Amino acid sequence: MQLATKAKLTVQEYLALDRQAEIKSEFLDGQMFAMAGGTEEHSLIASNLIRELGTQLKAKPCKVYTPDMRVKIEATGLCTYPDVHVVCGDARFADARRDTLLNPNIIFEVLSASTAAWDRGQKFWHYRHLESLTDYVLVSQDAWLVEHYTRQPNGVWLLETVEGPDGVLKLSSIDAQVPLTEIFAKTGLKPETKPSKTPA
């Protein structure tokens, strides 16, 4: 993330600015952070997930949101834009504009070299404060690899890795299964490609 402004802002001031800006920004501790654009692989993976989940959840009381929907973590103050997220049941919003979601059940982030450490570390710490969150899914964009965290009844997060052409991401909380062949469709990425040392 790159610092967009050094002025201390309230969340209301941030929302007013972000809603008018051409470039989306995350918000934390009174600061706005401009978000960089993604690669073709990043965009295809996100759109593949949205398509597959949307199809499987069509007859269920769930909604799949694109990266245009902002999420606010009320307990920590972070406002951000997950790559894909799902809500089942009634969606709660920060205000009448209905553009800042408060209760996602599943969040997907597509890893890049510039965001991987943040997505795995502090950002996941913020996300864990969402009482609604049951699943957190990190998708590589340089290998057929998915890291799937699920919240256990005791509050512990369990990690399962899914990889290779036979891999299937199983989301039991919404009774959905997404094959990695669909997640990585048309990306040009070979199933046998090994993950790089630096996620991209």
Secondary structure, DSSP 4 states (H G I P E B T S, - for coil): -EEEE-S---HHHHHHHHHH-SS-EEEETTEEEEPPPP-HHHHHHHHHHHHHHHHHTTTTTEEEE-TTSEEE-TTT--EE--SEEEEES---BSSTT--EES--SEEEEE--TTTHHHHHTHHHHHHTT-TT--EEEEE-SSSSEEEEEEE-TTSPEEEEEEESTT-EEEETTTTEEEEHHHHTTTS---TTPPPPSS--
